[in-house]
Amino acid sequence: LADIGGLALLIISPAAIGSSGGAAGQRGMTGPSRRLQDLLGSIASAEQLADKYKLITESVRKQYRADFVILRTSPSAEGGYGIRACAGECQENLYEMTGLNSRKDYASYFEDTCGGSEGYALSRGELGEDSPLFVPSQISWSAESIYIYPVRDAGGVESFFTVGFFGHDIRLDEKFLVSCSELVRQLNRYEAQRENSHRLEAHLLQCKHELEGANQLKSNFLSIVSHELKTPLTSIKAYAETLVENISTLERETVAEFLNVMSEENDKVIKLVDNILDYSTMENGQLRYRKELCNITEIIQNVYSEFREKMLSEEVSCDLRLPASEVFVEADSSMIGQLLSNLLANSIKFTPAGGSVKVALEEEASAVRILVQDTGQGIPEDQLETVFERFHQVDASNTREHGGSGLGLAICKDIVEWHDGRIWVENIKEAGARFTVLLPIRDTVVRNSSTAGIVGATRFNRERFLSLIVETLAGFLQARKTSIMALDEDEGVLRVVAAKGMDPEFVQNTKVRVGERIAGKVFEEGKAAHINDIEENDQFRMANNSAYYGTHSFISAPLMYRGEVVGVVNVSDHVEGKEFSPFDRKVLEALGGVLVNMLRKLENYERVSENFNNLREAMRTILDFRESVGSKNIALYSRMAVNIGEKIGLDEESLTALQLGMNLYDVGMMLVPRGIRGKREKLSEEEWEKLREHTNAGYSLLSPMELDARIMEMIRSHHEKYSGGGYPDGTAATDTYVGARVIQMVDSFRALLSQGPYRRSYSVDEAVEEIRRGVGDKFDPDIWEAFRNVIEEFRESGEITELDSFRGYLSEVQSEKSDNREKVKEKV
């Protein structure tokens, strides 16, 4: 506070402390007045704002001899109440352990129970199940009642005190609380002004950086364009002058050679101008493109054929890996061709003679993944985030070895974003750089709806939110076709509200009566239906099913809300063409509760907008995580974890929680800067600290989804060691949920098989041996025995080859590069 003396004059008044002020009054101060004077002095000397709030709560506790005092404040009228300070019987980490409660949770107490500004007592019976709103569960509270004192402003209650007593009745004079409330009010205003000032300062700083960036961009543009134009034009001029001066004496072969060189240099100029025009068109939003169902497999083959001769001339080999069946996606075929051409040309340019370029295409439930990897020198770590910027050159000097406009990758980024996809690059140790493109299979359809109910009207982008839900659902179950159906109360029928992989007209017009067909039966009975072969099923026989659903296996599960069925969720057509298992049915049933919570968040968006945005970000990050790791890899390791859980005797609910936990446990890694999680060199201690924050980050990110407590424990504690010393708490893992220990072992095994940022990948046998060395210290001995048995079962079933395939692929690249180096040495 800038003027604590002025605040003291405002607070210390006869009405507040019952004295007449002045020197004589101060000499006679006792009780509340003396404590208030001491409090003002302490606040004036405290440097941190948090300490000032702490001093207020401690003074309130001492004044009333309370066992604990909690002060909650709200950042804004729309926000919730978070714990700002506490005193007495409170844990030090109480602020982190309790989240932000919405203002609506407290509305009935503040408005109905306490109509004025005075405080009021509440008994346990009056609090009921809402007790944690006022007394966090971390406090061992034994009192029969507590005292609540709200701090009001023009917008309502901005803060409130909770004063608790363990051993005696509440006898409380509010005079001291009146003064402390005014202190809190002033501190809140000061903090709001300071935050506004910081925001303004940050905005001005951002504007400054943007202006500097624009200026630098202009310089880069002039430098690169002048260099890239001058070089070929100089060659053309030199050869043209030679031809003009010596045309009568030059041999025909020499003239042809000169003209070929001039033509090549002329093509470079045209390419540069084309890139600038293409990028300008994209930047201005004037790009005209047409999305249609195109064959990505065929496009890749055509681009590969175009570059085949160039690769042979530069002694660069290429390995093309395509799936067994053709892959189709809604996209502009010419733009996708340009994207692949730019990526392949870039990789060839930076691959030395004798090196190789690998191109791979993979299909997942919600996206297609294109990989372009070279055996060049890679990209400097500090430039991994900037290579897609316009006019960016890794080597920006005028003597650089490789030319280019610096627009190729920027155009790639724009093309991918025009298709709602993602593109990134990462360095592979001893194997150059790998570019990854994810193009979504946008076959999700959301029905136009204005009806009330579980998916009633909202003003937010309802279509995108529901699309994220069905895409996430498809990724979990590896299903090409998913749908969510809800009851249309006006017509008394089930309607499809969102679907993936289905005909748009079907989504808009389909109606299913309760009790009819599969979804209607599931809705009526409230029980899931798992059908292995729908064409042979006596109850739901459906001929020619494969023409519509793709495969014969089908699962339908009810969506329950407060004991009532409100909808149905369906999955069919497994990505790998196999039947869904009984365990898949249990996973779908478990996801039903999560889906209902998501849909409830959607309905209540205007009232809980902040929570809704957090939920949306959580789902987006889950998709990013699955796309980054790969849905097939996650499914494989999830199956391993569940098998381990079965061997150590987990019940069905715990196995389902373990399955979901394996799909979500490391989502916090997506919040760690890419420059840290993909760094090739050894991380600094500061970088390690940021990396370790991913467990708490994932826990906070997924909190709005209201997941099972066991799943949340797996997300937060899967890096705790069996003997202690892990993170984030450093406690012995025996104190954590057993599922977290299972995930810790499977995650460590997966990490050892994968290519590390600054180490080689392990073979399966090496990884198992490395896990064995950590048993008793890092890993649980009981889980080790189950893990070892599961590995043997995977060997017998042949699935161990799937685990080792990615490691083998990287080892092949490393070995190939080594062989190529020897060939180059021999040539030299």
N, C-alpha and C positions, 0 to 999 in steps of 0.2 A: 504494500500500500504506500503510495507516494506521500500521503499526509496522514500519518497515524494519529497525530495530535488532533486534526480536524475530526477524524472518526471518533476519537475519545470524547470530544465535546458532544458529538451527535448521540453517542451511546449513553454516557454517564449523565443521566438526568434525574431529577427528583422523582419523577414518576417511575423510573426503572429501578432505582436502588434505594429510594426512601430516604435520601439525605438532601441537605440544602446546598451542597457544593461548597466551593471556596476552600481556603486553607484550613479553617476550623473544621469544616466538614470532612476533609481528607484525614485530619488527625484523628477524628472520631470514627473512621471507617472500620466496620467489622463484618464478618460473614461474606455475603454476596458482593458487597461493594469492594472490600479489600481484595477478594479473589478476582474480581473483574479488573481491578487496577493492575494486579500482577499479570493477568492474562494479556492485557493490552501491551504491557512492557515486553512480554515474551514474544508476542506476535511481531512487534516492531523490530526485534533483533533477529527473528528467524528469516533466513534467506530464501528457502524453498517454499513454494506455495503449499505443497503437501504437508510440510511441517506446521504451517499455520493452522490448517484444518485439524491436524493431529492434536495440537495444543488446545483447541476448542473442545474437542471430545473428551480429552483428559480432564479439563477443568470442569466440565459438566459431571463427569464421573465422580470426581472428588467432592464437588459441591453437594451432590445428593447421596454420596456413599453408595453408588450403584455398583453392581458387579460387572456390568459391561454397558458400553454406549456405542452405537453405530450411527454414523452420519451418511445418509444416501443423498446424492445430488443427481440432477438430470441435465444433460448438455443442452437440451432444447425442449420446446413444448411438445414436439412430435416424438422425441426420443424416450428412452426408458430411464430407470433409476439405477445407478451403479454405486457401489460402496466407495465413498471418498476417504473416510477415516474411521478408525475404531479404537477403543480403549478398554482396558480391563481384560476379561476372560475371552480374548479373541486371538486366533492364530495369526502369525505374521503374514502368511500367504493367503489371508482371507480374501484380499482384493482379486487375486488371480483365480481363486477357486470358484468364486461366484460370478456369474455373468450379469448382463444388463437385463433387468426385468422391465417389461413394457409398462408405460404409465397406466394403461387400461387395467392392469392387474390390481392397482391400488385405488382405482376410481371410486368404488363403492364405499371404501373406508373413509376416504377424504371427504367425499361429497355427502354421503348419507349419515355416517356415524358422527362425523365432525363437521357440522355446518359452518361454524365460525372458525376463528383462528386459534382457539385454545386447544391444548392437548387433551388427550383422553386415554383411558386405560382399556386394555383388551384382555379378556381371559382366554385360556386355552380353548374353551368351548366355542368362543366367538371366532377365534382364528381358524380352528379346524384344520383342513388340509392346506389352507393358505399360510400356515405358520412360517414356512421357509421364506416367504416374501419379506418378513420382518426380522426373523432370527434364522440365519443360515444354518443348515444342518451340521456344519463343522463345529458349532458351539454346543457343548453339552448343557443344554438349558433345562433347569429343573424348576423354574419359577412357575407360579400359577397364572401370572399376568405380567404384562409389560406396559410401558407408558410411551405413547407416540406423540410427538410434537411437530406439527408441520410448519415449514417456512414458506410463506405465501408471497407471490408477486402478482402482477396484473394478469399473467397467463395461468394462474392457478398455483398449485403447490410445486415449488421449484426444488425444495429439499425437505428432508424430515429427519428428526432424531428418533432413535429407538433406545429407550433407557430400560435396562433389565435388572431385576433383583432376584437373588437366590434365596435369601434367608429371612426377609422381613417384608411387611406390607408396604405398599407405595404411599409415601408421605412426601409430597413434592410441591414446593412453592415455585410458581412459574416465573417469578421476576427475573431470576438469573437466566432462564431459558429465553426470555424475551430479548435480553441484551445479546446473548450468544447468537440468537437467530438473526439479529441485525448484522452482527459480524459476518455470519455466513453469507447473508444477502450481499453485503459489500464485496466480500471476497469473490463471490460468483460473478458480479458485475465486472470486477477488475480482471478476472480470468477471461471473460467474454471479450472485453476490450483488447486484452493482450492477444487473444487468438485472432481477432479481426485484424489487428496490426500485423501479426505474423503472416496471415493469409495475404494481406495486401503486399507485404514485403516479398513473399514468395512469388506472387503473381508478377510483380515488377521484375524480379530476378529472372523469372521464366521468360518474360518478354525480352529482356536483355539478351539472354542466351539464344532465343529464337532469331533476334536481329543479327547477332554475331554468327549464328549458323547460316543464315541466309547470305550474309556477306562472304562467308567462307565457301558456301556453295557456288556463288557467282565466280569466285576466284578459281575453284576447282573446274568449273565448266569452261572458263576461258583457257585455263592451262591445258586441260585434256583435249578439248576440241581443236585448239590451235596446234597442239603436238600431233594429234591423230590426222589432221588435215595436211599439215605441212610435210610430214614424212612421205606419204604417197604422192602428193602433188610435186614435191621436189624430184622424186624419181621419174614421174611422168615427164616433167619439164626437161630433165637431163637426157632421157632417152629420145624425146621428140627433137631436141636440138641436134643430137648426134645424127639422127636420121635425116634431118633437113640438110645438114652440112655435108653428109657423106653418102647420100642416097645412091649416087651413081657408082660408088666404089664398093659398097657393102655387098656381101654375098646374100643370096636369097634366104639361107638358113639363119643368118644373123638378123636379118630384118624381121623374120618370123619370130625369133626369140625376143627381140626388142618389143614387138607388138604384144606378145603374150604377157610380158612383164607389165607393160602399160595397162593392159586389160585387167590384170589381177589387182594392180594398185587402184585402178578406177573402181573396181568392185568394192574395195575397202572403203572408199569415199562414199559410195552409194549406201553401203551397209551402215556407216556412221550416221548419215543423214536419215536413213530409214528408222534407225533406233531412236534418234531424237524426235522424229515425228510421231512414232508409235508411243513413246513415253508421254509426249505432250498431249496426245489424244486421250490417253488413259487418265492423266492428271486432271484434264479439264472435264472429264465425265462425258466426253463425246464419242466414246468407243461404241461401236455397233457390233453386237454379237448375238448369236442365236443358239440357245441351248436346245440340244436334242439328244436322244439316246445314241451315244457313239461307242465304238468298240475301242477301248483303251489298249487292249492287246495288239490290235492291228496298227494303231497309231505308233506304238513303240517299235514294232517291227519295221514300219516304213521309215521312221527316223533313223533307226539303226542301219538300214540298208543305205541311206543317203550318206552316212558318215563312214561306211565300211572302207571305201577307197582311201579316204583321208587318214584313217587309223593305220592302214597298211603302209602308206607312204611315210608315216612318222614312226613306224615300228612300235605301235601301241596295240596290244591285244584287247579284246573285249569279250566279256562273259555275259551273255543275255539269259536271264532266268525268268520264265513266265509260268503262271499256273496252268494246270492241266486243261481247264476249261476257260473259254474266253470271258473277259470281264467287261461289263457295260456300265456306263455312268452318264447322267445328264450333264452335258458340257458342250462347249463350242469346240468342235474338233480341230479347226485351224489354230485356235489359240493354244490348245493343249499341245499340238504339234510344235508350235513356236516355243512353248515352255520347255519341251524335251530337247529341242534343237539347241537352245541356249545353254541348258545344263550340260548336255553332252559335249558341246563345243568348248565350254569352260573347263570341263574335266580333261579333255584331250590336250588343251593348250598348256595345262600345268602338269601334265604327266610326262616324265622324261622318256627317251627312247628305251625300249625294253620293258616299260611299265605296262600296267593294265588298267582298264576301266570296267567296272561291273555295273550292270543295270538290272534291277529286279522289280517285279510287280507282285504285290500281295493283295488279296481280297480279305476284308474283315466284314463284320456284321453291318457297320455303319459307315465305312470308308474304304477307299482303295489307297494303298501305300506304294509310292514310287521311290526307289532308292537308286541314286547315282553315286558311285564311290570310285575314287581314283587312288593311285599309289604315288601321288606327288608329295611335296614337302609339307602339305597342310596349310593351315591359315593361322597367323599369330593369334594367341588367345585373346588379346585385347581388341581384336577386330572381328571376332565371331558374331557380335551383335550388330556390326555396322556394314557388313559386306553387301547387304541388300539395299543400302542407301544409294541414291542416284549420284553418279559421277564419283563413286568411291573406287579407289585403286589400292590394293594391298601394298604395292610399290608405286608411290606417286612421283618418283623422281623422273627427270627427263631422259635418264639413261636406263630406264627399266627394260628388263629382258622381254616381257610380254606386253604387247599393245592392247588396245581396246578402249571403248568409249566410257566404260564404267557404268553402262546402262543395262547391260544384259541381265544381271541378277535383279536389278530394280524392276525390270519388265517382268521377270519371272514372279517376283513377289506380287506385283499388281495383278497378273493373270490369276494366280492362286487365290488372291483375296476377292477378285471378281467372282470366283466360283465358291466363295465362302469356305475356302480351305486354309491350310497352314503349310508353311515351308520353313525349314531351319537347316543349319549346317553344324556338324560337329567333327572334331578331329579324332581319328582312330590311330592309336599308337602304332608306329611302324607301318602304317598303311594309308597315309594321306588324309583326305577329307571325304566326308559322306554327306550328301544333300538328301534330305527326306521331304517328300511332298505328300500331304494327305488331302485327298479330294473326297468330300462327303458324298455318300450315296443318298441324295436328297429325294427319297421316295416316301417321306413322311407327309401325311395329309391330316389337316385339322378341320373338322366340320364347322361351318359357320353356325354360331349359336348365340341366342340372346336369352335362353331360358335360365331360370334360377336352379339351384341345386348344387351338387358337389363340384360342377365345373361351370358355375353361373357366370354372369357377365362381369367383366373387368375392363378397365380402360387401358391396362398395360398391354404389351405385345403378347397376347394370349397364345397366338399361333406358334411363336418361337419357343415359348416356355413349354407348351405341350409337346412340341417337336423334340426338345431336349429330353423330356421324360421318356418318350417312346424310344429314342435313340439310346439312352442309358439302359433302358430295359432290354433292348435287343443286344447290347454289348454284354450284359451280365449273363444272359441265357444263350448267347451265340446263335440268335434266331434271325432269319431274314425277314420274317413277318411277325409283327406284334400289333396289338390293338387294345385300346381301353374303351369300354362301353359304360355308359351311365344311364340311369333311369330318367326318362323324360316324363315328369309327373303329369304334364298336361295331357299327353296321349297315352300314358300308361305303358310305354314300350321302352326297350333298350335301344339307344342310338350310339353309334361309334363317334366318339369325340376326338380321337386322335389315333392314327395308325401309321405303321411303317411297312413298305413293301406291298401295299394294296392299291387297287384302282381308286382314283379320286371320286369317281361317280358312285362307287360302292360305298365309300365312306360317307358321302353326303346323303345318300338316299336309303341306306339299309335300316330296317326296323325289325326288331326281334321281340315278340311277345313273351312275357314272363311265363315260364314253363315250357316253351317251345325251343327246339334245337338245343345245341350244346350250351350256349351262353344263357339262354332262358332257363334251362334246367339248373345250371350252377347258381344263378341268381335266386331261383325259387327255393332250392334246398340249402344254400349257404355252404356247399361243400365243393372242393376242387374236383375236376374231372381230368384224368390222365389217360389218354387213348393212344395205344401203340400203333394200331392200324385202323384208321377210320373207315376204310373200305370193307373191313371184315367185322367191325364192331356191331353186335346185335342191336344195341340201343340207338347208336348214331350212325348207322351205315350210310356212307356217302360215296357213290360211284364216281369215277373220274376225278377223284379228289386232287391227284397230283397236278392236274392242269391248273388248279387254283392255288392250293396250298404248297405245292412243291414236294413235300414228303407226307407220309401217312401219319407221322407222330404229331400229337397235338396236346396242349395243356391249357386248361381254362380254370381260373381261380377267382373266388369272390373278393370284392373289396368291402371291408367291414368298417363301419364307423359307429362307435358307441353301441355295439352289439347288433346293429342292423346292417343288412346288405345294401350298399348304395351303388354298386357297379360290378363289373367283371373285367378281368384282364386276361388276354389270350396270347399265346406264342405258338408258332409253328415254323416248319422249314428250317431245320438246323443247318448252319453254314457248312458243316462237314458232311451233310447228307445222312446223318445217323439218327437213331431214335433218341428222344429225350428220356432221361433216367428218372426213377422215383425221387432221387435226390434233387433233380432239377425242379420237380413239382414242389418240394418243400421250400426250395429257394424262392420260387415264384410266390408261394403263399406268404413267406416272410416279407418279400418285397411289397406285397399288397398293402401292408400297414404303412410302409414308407411312402408308397404312392398316394394313399389317402391323405397322409400328412402334407405331401407336396401340393395336392389339389386344394386342400384346406388353406394352405398358405396363399395359393393363387386367388381364392375367393376373398380372403381378408387383406388383400394387398394394400388397399388405401389406408387401413388401420394399422398395419404392421409393415409398412413399406421397407423399412431398414432390414427387418428380418427376412423379408421376401428377396431383397437384393442379395443378401448373404446366401440364401438358399440357392438362388440362381447361379451365383458365382461358384458355390460348392459343386453343383452339377456340371458346370462348364469345366471346372478343374478336374473333376472325375473323368470326364471325356478326354481332356488333354492328357491325363495320366495314362489312361488306357491306350490312347493312340500312341503315346511315346513308348510305352513298354511293349505294347502289342497284345491284343485280346487273346490270341492263341497261347502266348507265353503265360499270361495270367491264369487262363483256364487250366493249363497243365500243372502249374505250381499250386493252384488251389486244390486240385485233385490230390496232389501229394500231401498237402496239409490235412485235408479231410481224412485221408487214409491213416495218417499218423494219429489224428484225433480218435478214430475208431479203435485203434490198437491200445490207446491209453484209457479207453472206457468212457469217453465223453457221451452224454446223452444226445438225443436228436436235436433239441433246441440249441445246445452248445455247438453241435456240428454245423447247423445252419448259420449260427453267428460266426463260426470260424470261416465258413465259405464266404460270407459277405465281408468279413474282416480282411481276408486275403485280397479281395478286390479293391479295398479302400485304404489299407494300412499305410501306404507310402505316398498318399496323395499330397501330403505337405511338401514333398520334394519339388513339386511343380511351383511352389512359392519361393524356392531358393533361386537366386540369380543363375542363369544358364552359365555365365562365366565361371561360377564356382563349381557347380555340379558336373560340368564337362571339362574342367581344367586338366591338362595333360601333366603339368608339373605338380609336385607335392604341394598340398595346401598349407598356407600359413596358419598359425594358431587362431588369428582373427577370423580367417575363412572357415576354419573348422567350427568355431563357435556359431557362425551363421548357419552352417550346414546342420549342426545339432539342433537348431531351433525348429527343424521341419516337423518334429513330432508334435510339439505344442501348436505349431501353425496348422497342421492337419486337424488336430483336435478342435481348435477354435473354428476352423473353416466348416467342419461338418456338424458342429453343435446344433445349428438350426434344423437339421434333418431329423432330430429327436430319435436317434438310433438306439438300439439296445445298449445298455451300459457295458456289456461284455465287449461289444464291438469298439466302443469308444476307448476302453482300456487297452485293447490291442493296438489301436492307432497311436496312443500316447506312450505306451510302455514297451514296445517291441524292441527297444535297444537297451533295456535294463539287463545287466549281467546276472547270472545265477548266483554268484557270490557277492554281488554288489559292485558299485563303481561305474555303472553304465550311465545312461542319461535318459530322461531329463532330471530324475530325482536322485539317482545314485544309490537307491535302496536295493536290497537283495531281491532278485527276481522271484524268490519263493513267496514274496508278499504280493505279487501281481497275479492276475488271472492267468490260468494255465494256457489259454489260447494265445496270449502274447508270447509265451515261451516257445510255443510251436511255430508261430510266425517268425520269431527271431532266428530259429534254426533254418527254416526253409528259405528265408530271405538271405541269410549268410551263404547258403549253398548256391542260390541263384546268382548272388554277387560274384562268387568265386568262378562260376562257369562263364560269366559275362566278361567282355573286354573292359578292364579297368582303365581309368584315366591315365594312370602312370604305372601300370603293371600288365603282364600278360594274362590271358585267360587260363584257368586250370582245366584239366581233364576231369571226368567224373570221379575217377579213382583218387586223383590228387585232392579234389575238393572234399570227398568223404574223409580222407585222412586228415585234412586240415581241420575239419569239424571235430574229429575224434580228439585231436590235441587240446581242444578248448573245453572238453567235457569236464564238468566239476567246477570250472572257473567261469567261463562265459555261458556254457550250455547246461541244461538240466539232464542228468544222467538217465532218468527214466524216459525222457523224450528221445534221447540218443538211441536207445535200444529200439524204440518203435521206428525211428527214422531209418536206422540201418536195415531193418526188415522191409520197410517200404521200398528202399532203393533196390533190394534184391528182387522184390516183386516186379518193379519196373523193368529190371533186366530181363526177367523171364517173359514178360509180356511184350518186350521189344520197345517199350516207351522210352527206355533209357537213351535210345538213338535220337529221339526228339530233343531230349535235354542236351545232348552233346552236339547237335547239328549246328547251332549258331556258333559255338566255340570252334567247331571244325572249319566253318566257313571263314572265320577271322584268321585262324591258323594257316589256312590255305593261302589267304591273301599275303600274310607275312612271308610264308615260304616262297611264294611266287615272286615277291619283290626281291627276296634274297637271291633267287636264281637269276632274275633279270639283271641284278647288279653284277653277278659273275660274268654274264654274257657281255655286258657293256665293257667290263675290264678286259675280256679277251679281245673284243674289237679294238679297243685302244692299244 
